[in-house]
Amino acid sequence: MAYAAIYVADFMVQAVVRAELGLRNCAIALLEGTPPLRKVVAANEAALRAGIELGMTESQAEDFCVVQVRPRSLAQEKAAHAALMDLGWSVSPRVEDTAPDTIVLDLAGLASLLGAEEIIADQLIERASRLGLVARVAISSNLETAIHAARGFAGVTLIPPGEESKQLGGLPVSVLVTTDALSQHAEILETLDSWGVHTCGALAALPVLDLSERLGQEGVRLHEFARGASSRAMVLAEPNIHFEEEMELEDAVPELEPLSFLLGRLLDQLCARLAARSLAASTIRVRFELEPVSENNVRSLNDSSPRKAALPTYEKILTLPVPTRNSKMLLKLLRLRLQSEPPQTAVLKIFMAAEPAKQRFAQGGLFLPSSPDPEKLELTIARLANLVGDGNVGAPELADTHRPDVFQMRRSPRTAPETASKMRGANRKASAAPRSATGDDHKSPTHRTRTSFRVFRPSLPASVELREGRLARVSFNGMRGEVVAASGPWRTSGDWWREDAWEHDEWDIDVRFGLFSAPLTASKPVSPNRQRRSFTRSNLFSSKDLQPPAQRGLYCIYYDFARGSWFVRGMYD
């Protein structure tokens, strides 16, 4: 059984460089604390060579012109550690979260899938580079030996079984202690240094009993590490499916163009992590912390300190029709959304999260026309929404209300595989339906002709004349006719609690065009308390007449009390 340890040197510095790629080849020092008492807590090798020392004040560090000074970011360290865990899970399902900068993989059974250990180590280095990390990899049959070798040797290290002590002999004793535990073992390291024990080989040569008497069990434990004789089981970590990236800006960004550059960097990191786990994004959530408006920063005359108001936030959710991890396409969609609804003030902090889903795989048919790429179609829809408004693009569907002619736009239509599966299910049901013996389904007694209704959108303005309080004549759209029969009124109303409440009185009328009688009274609405005609809708539709069909029609009209006008809703066919 072999173990692969992955170690990220200068982890705090690499977490900052991962979010700011322009610093990759620069000397960097990180500060932590409250101004003006911030001190240097981490620096890369180039900064240490330039003269930077841990514990320097901010003013002292800024005196080095060749050193880039940045604040430490716990959020970026968290994202970098999550990316490191994604790197491990991309290769092996058995991963140990050893430290923020170190993980261990169980390579058992992976040789037949990925190849020899050297090939696996090279793949780990390459995949870490895609995630923005410079990693070291060591492979050994001893778990602790692999960890210490990764911390001590750069690049790829392969330790054959039985040579653990020999390989670790030249490393400094400090590699046996994790970065987080340096303060706890500082006294032991100082004691060993005073004894002249500087390497693991010198520590392994000491007698165990004498070392136990002077340094206790911790000294014995370090002695086992130095000899490569320590043995323990892996502590497996549970896979995490949360993909989040965060960036805190030194200066507020007020314009969309520089903000898009930062969003593209975060999207690249998210998509790289999703690709490492063979996943794609179904939803992208973006949250900005904005610069407060000037009124929130005004100091009151009665206050000795400025008021601390919560920073305003701006949120945007990007729902995709199909899961994708194309960062360029996602950036274009975000830019279009931000152009249509930009933030009110400058951006101080960016938070981005992706909801993972399985990657879409579709099989095209040889005899079917090729459908548009869903990713390109979504981008085209987003551009249209940016031009005509987000509420005016999509698939129309009826709203859950009794209000006439009300519909809403749905932006997420069914995906092609889902629609195809439903069509196949419908075809199977249709093929399983019983057929008549003669094959003349249209002559079946259950087949009946139904009346259809053609809706006029928008409703046509109409003028109605009354005779003795009853509908007599109607004119609309350049036509005028006599009402032969009418059924109604039917009162409909709703949304009384809103400003746009509606209330209609509706009639079904049979109109004969071209025949008129004596002059009639003016157009007025019929009182809802008036006695209704004895006609019903079924009577109206079953009435017979000898006039040609082109001179007669069945219509639905209504009186709108809010607008005080008559309208024709539609026509029965």
Protein Blocks (a to p, Z undefined) as FASTA:
>chain_A
ZZdddddehkllmmmmmmmmklmmpccdddedjdfkbccfbdcfklmmnopaehiafklm
mmpmkbccddddfklmmmmmmmmmmmmmmmbmcdcdfbfkbccddfehklmmnopfklmm
mmmmmmmmmnopacdddddfbfklmmmmmmmpghjadddehilmmmmmmpcfklmpcfkl
mmmmmmmmmmmmmnopabfklmmmpcfklmmmmnommlmmmmmmmnopaccddddddddf
bdcdddddfbdcfbfklmmmmmmmmmmmmmmmmmmnopacfbdcddddddddfklmpccf
kbcbdcdddddddddddddfbdcfbfklmmmmmmmmmmmmccfbdcfbdcdddddddddd
ddddfkbccdddfklmmmmmmmmmmmnopklgccddddddfbehiacddfbdcdfklmmm
mmmmmmmmmmmpccdfkopamlpfkbccdddddddddddddddddeehiafbdceehiac
ddfbdcddddddehklbmkbccdddddddddehiacddddddddddfkbccdfbdfklmm
mpccfbdfklgccddddddfklopacdfbdcZZ
